[in-house]
Amino acid sequence: MDLHSASSYHYPINVRSTGPLLGLSVLVIDDNREAREGLSALLAHQGVEVLLASSGMSGVDLIEELGPHNMPDVLICDIAMPDQDGYVTLSRIREWEARNDVVVPIPAVAFTASALRQEKLKSMSYGFNAHLTKPVSPQLLYATIAEMARLRQTLKR
């Protein structure tokens, strides 16, 4: 199943009520409405609070609005966006975190159509903690988010 069909997929009832993602919050920044809605549907069915932003600038604005004590547990950010790409978006979020004395930065997942090794290395060099290629399997998405949330919790201790 790819993300474009995610909103029409029927989940078993018990999927929503248990699991390592239950209670997490995830900010999804993607200019593609179908990708945002697909991720939102997949994550909401796992008990995740999903925050959506349709551009890099609106994602940065949302982080600033939430403040350093209410940041999401994980960030998923598209790389190729028209107003500012994911690299600039993450850079601005990291600058904001530094200005606001955020001790444990939000784990960031690059979300892109490019499966090239160079793109993965580039995203890591820009500070992303993981790289997912569109379309992503729900299992890989869930595992990546769970790992990012564990990373953040470990660093908070």
N, C-alpha and C positions, 0 to 999 in steps of 0.2 A: 504494500500500500504506500502510495506517495502522499505528500502533504496536500496535494490538490484534491484528493478524494477524502481527506481525513474528516471533514465535517459531515459526510454522509455515512461514515462507518458506525455501526452499532456496537457498543461496548457491552460486555457482560456487566450485570448490576454490581457485582462485588469488586470490580476493578476500581471504582470510584472511592471506595471506603477504606482501603488499606494500602500499605506500601510505603517505600522510602521517600516518596515525593509529597505525601500528605502533609499539608500545612506549610509547604514552602511557598515563597513568592518569587516569580520570575518576570523580569522585564524583557519583552520581545521588541526589538527595533528592526523593522523591515518596511521598505517602501511598497512592497507587493502585498496588496490586501489579501489575496488568496493564501499566501504564505503565512501572514499574521493570523488569519482566521484558522488555518489548518493547525498551526502550532497551538493556538489558544484552545481549540477543541481537544486536541490530544492531551494537553496538560491539565485542563480543567477536569477531565474525566479521571485524572489521577489525584485529584484533590489539591491541585496547585492554584494559588491565587495568581492570575495572569494579568500583568500590566502591559498595555500595548502602546507603541509609538510608531507613527508612520514615516518618520524621518529621523536622521541623526540629531538634528537640532532639537526636535520635540522630545527625543529621548533624554538629551542632556538637560533640557528644561524640566522634565519630569523628575529626574534624579535630584536636581537642585530644589525643586518644590517639596519632595519627600523629606529632604534633610538627611544629615549623617546618621541619625539614630533610627531611621525608618527605611533604610535602603533595602531593595530586594535581595534575596539570597543569591540569585544568579542572574546574569545578563546574557541574553542571546542577541547577537547583533549581525545583521546582514553586512556584507562588505561593500558591494556595489550599489550605492544609493546616489541619487542625483544631487542633492544639496550639499552633503558632505559624506564622504565614504565612511565605512566602519572604522578605518584606522584613525581618521581625524576625530570621529565620535568618541572612540575609546580614549584617545589622547586627552580630549577635553574633560571626559569623566575622571580620568586619573589626575588631571590638574586640579579639578574641583575637590576630589578626595584629599589631595595634599593640602590645599588651602583650608580645608575644614577639619584637618587633623583626624581623618579616617584612618584608624590603625590597621584594619584588615580590609583591603580593597575588595570590591565585589568581583567574584570570579567571572570571567568573560569568555563566552564561546563564540567564535567566528562562525557565521552561517552563510555559506556561499555555494554557488553553482560550480565552482572550480575545484576539481579533484587533483589538480597538479601538485606535486610534491613542493614545488617552489612556492606556491600560494600558502600551503600549510606552514612552511618555514617562515614565510613573510609574516603571516598572522601571529605566529609565536614570537617573532622578533619585535612586533609592535605591542606585545603585552597580553595577547589573548592566551588563555590557559588551555583551550581546546579548539578543535577545528572540526566542524561538521559540514558535510557536503549535501546539497539539495539534490534530489529528495532524500530525506533521512528516514530510516526505519524507526518506528516508535520505540522499539527495544533499545536501540543505540541512543536515541534522544533521552530516554528515561535514565539509562545507565550513566550517560554523560552528566546530566543534571544532578543526579544523586552523588556522583563523584565530586562535582564542583561544590555542592553543598557540604559534603564531608570535609573537603579541603578548607573551606571557610571556617567551619566549626573547629577544626583542628588548630588553625592559626589564631582563632579567638582565645584559645585557652592559655 
